[in-house]
Amino acid sequence: MQKTLDQFAIGEQGVVKSVGGEGKIKRRLFDMGITPGAEIMLRKRAPLGDPIEITVRNYELSLRLAEAQCVALEVRDETTAGEAKR
């Protein structure tokens, strides 16, 4: 199942399929390591929902929801994630 990063629940994981956005936003996301194929996990949400904290490439990163809407991911099933680790 595919959805954008802003729609993820806490603890949910996925693999980046595409990064949208205009010029500076897209470049900023790429510079932070959010590129196709990168694995991302949603760690936390601020009390009002914005910003969010994710783990990408073994570090924590905070993103605004407007930026998170530009990132399309393939959601990882717990069963799929477990099989991939074996």
C-alpha positions in Angstrom: 0.0 0.0 0.0 1.3 3.4 -0.9 0.7 6.7 1.0 2.4 9.9 1.8 4.6 10.4 4.9 2.1 12.8 6.6 -0.5 10.0 6.7 1.7 7.6 8.6 0.9 6.5 12.2 3.6 6.5 14.9 5.8 3.4 14.5 4.8 2.8 10.9 7.6 2.2 8.4 8.0 2.5 4.7 10.3 2.7 1.7 10.5 6.0 -0.3 9.0 5.5 -3.8 9.1 9.2 -4.9 9.8 12.7 -3.7 7.7 15.5 -5.1 7.6 19.2 -4.4 8.9 22.3 -6.1 12.5 23.2 -6.4 13.8 24.2 -3.0 11.6 21.7 -1.1 12.5 18.8 -3.2 16.2 19.7 -3.1 16.1 20.1 0.7 14.5 16.6 1.2 17.1 15.0 -1.1 19.9 16.8 0.9 18.5 15.3 4.1 18.7 11.8 2.7 15.1 11.3 1.8 15.6 9.7 -1.6 13.9 6.8 -3.4 14.8 3.5 -1.7 15.4 5.0 1.7 13.7 3.4 4.7 11.7 5.7 7.0 10.0 5.2 10.3 7.7 7.8 11.9 8.9 8.2 15.5 6.8 11.1 17.0 4.3 13.8 16.3 4.2 17.2 18.0 1.2 17.8 20.2 -0.6 19.7 17.4 0.6 17.3 14.8 3.2 19.5 13.1 6.2 18.9 12.9 6.8 15.1 12.8 10.0 13.2 13.8 11.3 10.4 11.5 14.2 8.1 11.4 16.0 7.9 8.1 19.4 6.4 7.4 20.0 5.9 11.1 19.4 9.4 12.3 16.4 11.4 13.5 15.0 14.2 11.5 12.1 16.7 12.0 9.9 17.6 9.1 6.9 19.9 8.6 3.7 18.3 7.4 3.9 20.3 4.1 7.3 18.6 3.4 6.0 15.2 4.5 3.2 15.5 2.0 5.8 15.5 -0.8 7.1 12.0 0.1 5.3 9.0 -1.2 6.2 5.7 0.4 5.4 2.0 0.1 4.1 1.0 3.6 6.0 -1.9 5.1 4.0 -4.7 6.6 5.3 -6.1 9.9 5.3 -9.6 8.3 7.2 -8.2 5.2 9.7 -6.3 7.5 10.3 -9.5 9.5 11.0 -11.5 6.4 13.4 -8.9 5.0 15.6 -9.1 8.1 16.1 -12.8 7.9 
